[in-house]
C-alpha cells in the first residue's frame, strides 16, 4: 500500500499518518526525518543538504529527491509506504512519479485532508508547547494542566507558543500551501488517485473515514 497525504499544516496529516503506518505496518516517510538522518550519517547527499541548511537556504529538490529514492530501496518499504509532507510541488510530484516508475512502484491513493482556513488558524494558534519535552497541548480541546506540570515529562514548566504557531506565521504557511501544494490535488485527481477527507471532524471520525477508503481499495 503506497499512500500520500496532503493538506494544510495543522490539518492532522501527521496524526493520521502515524496511526496508519502502525496499522498497516508500513513506514511513515517524511523529508524532515530523512534530512536529519542523512546529515547525521554524513552521507554524500546529507553533506550537500547540510551545506544548504547552514547557509540558510532551501535544500535543493535534486538532493531531497535523491534521498527519497534511496529511502525507497530499504527493506521496510517492501509492503508499502506513507509519504508525509512530500511531494510539496508539482515538480516534486513529477520527479517522484519518475522514481516510482523506475523501481516499478506506484502510488495508489492520495488522501487530501480538507479543513477550512479559519479552523486551521484556530487550531494552530491555540497550540502551546512544553519547553522540556516538546509535548504539544491545545487551549481548545487539550489545554495544558493548570498545575503547570507537563504530562509528557512530569516537570513544572512555563508552556509557550512556538513561532510557527503565531498567527502571522500560520497565515504565511497557508499561503505557501495554496501557491505550491494545492495544485497537487488537480495533478493527482487527473490520475484518478485523489480522495478527499473531511479533516474538521474528530480524530476518530477522520480515522474511520480513511480506513474505510483504504479497506475498499484493498478489495
Beta strands, then each sheet from edge to edge (+ up, - down):
strand 1: 2-7
strand 2: 27-30
strand 3: 81-84
strand 4: 109-114
strand 5: 127-129
strand 6: 136-138
strand 7: 194-198
sheet 1: 2+ 3+ 1+ 4+ 7+
sheet 2: 5+ 6-
end
